[in-house]
């Protein structure tokens, strides 16, 4: 029996590795060596100092908030069962209550750290959002989180009550389905307008042809009321695919070449199927995560019982922190691939350099963060690495 | 018959009701116009009363007591304002005098001046704000007896009663009790603000003695709540209700779709089939559970199925019975007044929730008066929904009562003439 279990486990691990291996395939040339970049000369010594100061505070704030998060969830895992007395609902409803209360407590203890971050960002003028507006938005976001956890617990607890300990496998499938559905409809959840820059649209059409894409709608999201930071993102699946540019990117602070690089970069996410790949990665991480939750909550009777919910919250938080480096590494690979494809499409390393220098200026991004922060927090290559990639592309394509 | 607010624990400001429910159709028809001279007079008197109240406030700060003459002046004002409001809101028939003399069918009894605490007096205006907020929801923005400001539940009840009085020449008992309850609370709150007493107003509907009538009804509230509240669930009450609100919305859509079919079936059969009755009854119960939870009237997190007996603020619904086809045919139109009043009860419930939320957050308990007022609102809304969705053809009863008056054996011994 034990051998069978070990064999199954080994087989699952092998399948996991094989899938991960397939997903890691990308367009960045193997063995590409990034040249050294003189950070001070590229971004300006004063800006680098300011960005370091800016990000240092936010990192410490994040670190403290994570420590508090784990401590609070640990206490909640031990004491949270007492809140079952506050429920007149059945086991699943009570589980939902415990899940929501857990999130509520986490929100409460994280509130000072969030406020501190807003205060810091306002001080450096990277955000224009007011404290009240932030708190209100955060409160509404908490409401959305409450609904999400209710849905998640409804799925998990209903499956656990039906299938016992085997819930984690179909549970993973359901969550991947929900994530896919969310990715599919997410373009419709944000208010955007059509991009009205004919030159940029024409450039985008050119890049689409180069990258083998059909016409992808280009949209603009108005965020200038809340922040001065510039950003863009690719959303949607199949027919709902979009590229969304923040209006802060188009307010004249970035050159035409830089804007074209951004559009090419976001299109590259679509041409490289990064969103479906992200869903696949999500499945690869969700499965062991769900299995771990199933194992750890055994002592509380399993996920069919509301008493297991506080423990499940703690396990989810710890698991999220543990796999964060791997997830960030995967994300950075995807971003690097998009950068490379953008350079291939635009053939404009000068524009790319201008873009990344501009990011340091508008978002106060630290060009070369400390290693632990890079591993735990950075979902994109550092600005130094991105400039180096532009230089590497120029060296390869004279 | 006299109804006095709070006999067991005698409160310093009490509403006395000796109204016989009879109304002259002519004076009801012109009620608003007839009250015009009183509006002018009360405006002048209000200005004087609030000036005197300021002097009374200073007197309490220094002497801890309102001088007798000032107290009597303010008491007469409060009585007069209540008389005018009762007349305007059809809670009483006779035209009131202009002096606030005792003896009107809806009157206020006010104790002589007593010693008051300086701290309570110093912060009286701030302390009175919650009571004034509730008074606004009950009586209207002007309150306590005032006739101005935004409409409260008493005004909505009076609006409905106007038609009933014109039709029957008689004030419906439930609406009268609702208006007098609101006026009683308004009188307490205004008296507290005007320094007539340091006793905080009580919203407890059961303080009306003898208790307001609550006739047998196929839809009844069952209250087993303990008043204890978990501060954490109170803090996140609105957000914790989100999943219920989503589920309730979906369920309501289905109910609305089904209700037309139910209406047709009830018209043909003269009754609602048992399985449909069960489905709709569960929805009414669930709505009551969610309302009670959201508005802090109930403590625990409710279940999602509206199961009978599963929540401490529950609704009992009788099995399906034969219904009058004519009432069924015009059910939606007939339900409109009840829905209007249910909307006003909803406003009261919202105020109860806001005040109860703060109170429960600090004390871990819900004040019994507020909880019971909230429970009355939940009960009325459940009865209105049950009427609209054909669970019963019995009209909702508006009196602010939670339970039938206690059975008095001695009364039973009196032979009926």
Interface residues (C-beta under 8 A of the other chain):
Chain A: X83 X85 X86 X87 X88 X89 X90 X92 X93 X94 X96 X97 X100 X101 X104 X105 X108 X139 X142 X143 X146 X147 X150
Chain B: X230 X232 X233 X235 X236 X238 X239 X240 X242 X243 X246 X289 X298 X299 X300 X301 X302 X303 X304 X305 X310 X311 X312
